[in-house]
Amino acid sequence: MRTFAVYKPYGVLSQFTSEDGHPGLSSLNLGVPPTVWPAGRLDRDSEGLLLLTADKMLKQRLTDPTEGHCKTYWVQVEGQPTESSIDPMRHPMRLRIRKKDVLTKPARVKVMPEPELPERTPPIRKRLTVPTAWLEVELTEGKNRQIRKMTAAIGFPTLRIVRVGIGSLTLDSLELNPGQCQELNPDQIKDTQRSIHA
């Protein structure tokens, strides 16, 4: 029942096998046992915290949208959003996802200072005439490319997404860098389970 936290780099799939020329988690040489599998997903273009577990019950709870556990993201967008311009994200938004109209759950969103993060490889293409800003977004769901669609809907295209927290676990507390993996101890696993309903 071992569980690991991984800092998934940009461009890596949230699965062990490569596909369509894109590397999977096995390319990171994580040294994890073959009995663990990703609990949830991160888009290939997104970075950050991903859990691998052999605990089927924990995986079920982490991927069940009715459980409502919180996931925290730092999101770089084009433009300079204000508190009023991001307010629609704090309410249900009607989005087109996988050819279906869906209604999102309210998100917690705030403008934040530029965080200290490792440089992305490849780096974000910067346009000198277009400023960028960072948002902290907390979701209790994870629809396909949801954050990108939410920010696009309010006129601020997403440039970079880093998931920095799942429940009580954070990249900072784990001291992980891109491509690194750490096994969780029993207390960390218990805290994560408790935070699913927090």
C-alpha positions, -999 to 999 in steps of 0.1 A, spaced: 0 0 0 29 24 -7 22 59 -19 46 83 -36 45 120 -44 60 131 -78 68 165 -92 57 158 -128 76 180 -153 61 198 -183 56 175 -213 54 142 -194 23 122 -195 5 112 -163 10 75 -171 40 53 -171 41 44 -208 50 69 -236 24 77 -262 24 95 -295 61 105 -290 54 120 -256 74 105 -226 56 88 -197 65 87 -160 89 57 -167 112 82 -184 119 98 -150 134 67 -136 115 72 -103 124 38 -88 89 31 -77 75 -4 -75 53 -17 -104 23 -19 -81 17 18 -79 -4 38 -103 -13 75 -107 -41 87 -85 -56 114 -108 -41 132 -138 -22 163 -148 -24 174 -184 8 169 -204 12 207 -205 8 211 -168 34 205 -140 34 197 -104 22 173 -77 10 139 -87 4 110 -64 12 74 -72 -3 47 -50 -9 10 -46 -38 18 -22 -69 13 -44 -92 29 -18 -71 60 -16 -69 62 -54 -107 59 -56 -112 87 -31 -87 110 -48 -103 106 -82 -139 106 -71 -154 140 -79 -180 136 -51 -152 135 -25 -144 172 -31 -108 173 -20 -90 205 -27 -62 209 -52 -42 241 -54 -26 255 -86 -4 284 -95 -14 297 -129 4 321 -151 -19 340 -175 -15 366 -202 -27 400 -192 -32 417 -158 -64 404 -143 -81 423 -115 -102 409 -86 -134 418 -104 -122 402 -137 -115 369 -120 -148 369 -100 -167 348 -126 -143 319 -117 -156 320 -81 -190 311 -94 -203 282 -115 -191 287 -151 -207 270 -181 -179 256 -203 -176 234 -233 -155 204 -223 -151 173 -245 -180 184 -267 -204 187 -237 -217 217 -219 -207 214 -182 -212 236 -152 -181 240 -129 -182 242 -92 -171 275 -77 -133 279 -74 -113 299 -49 -92 323 -70 -69 352 -61 -42 373 -78 -8 364 -63 28 377 -66 50 359 -90 61 327 -72 95 312 -70 94 282 -93 120 262 -112 123 274 -148 101 254 -172 118 233 -199 111 246 -225 106 281 -211 74 300 -216 75 321 -247 74 357 -235 58 385 -256 74 418 -247 42 438 -254 19 415 -233 23 415 -195 17 383 -175 3 377 -140 -2 348 -116 -33 334 -100 -38 309 -72 -67 286 -80 -82 261 -57 -105 235 -72 -125 206 -58 -129 190 -92 -107 183 -122 -125 185 -155 -104 182 -187 -83 213 -192 -106 231 -168 -84 259 -157 -73 267 -192 -109 270 -203 -119 290 -172 -92 316 -177 -98 318 -215 -135 324 -208 -126 356 -188 -101 368 -214 -68 357 -198 -52 328 -216 -32 304 -195 5 302 -201 16 278 -173 0 256 -147 18 242 -116 -2 220 -92 14 229 -59 -10 211 -35 -33 181 -31 -52 183 2 -26 190 29 3 179 7 24 206 -10 54 207 -32 71 231 -6 65 207 23 78 178 3 108 198 -10 104 183 -44 119 195 -77 107 186 -112 113 149 -119 118 140 -82 98 115 -62 94 109 -25 76 81 -6 50 94 18 52 83 54 21 69 73 14 103 89 15 121 55 -9 96 41 -33 99 70 -32 137 67 -40 134 30 -69 111 37 -83 135 64 -79 165 41 -100 149 14 -132 160 32 -117 191 49 
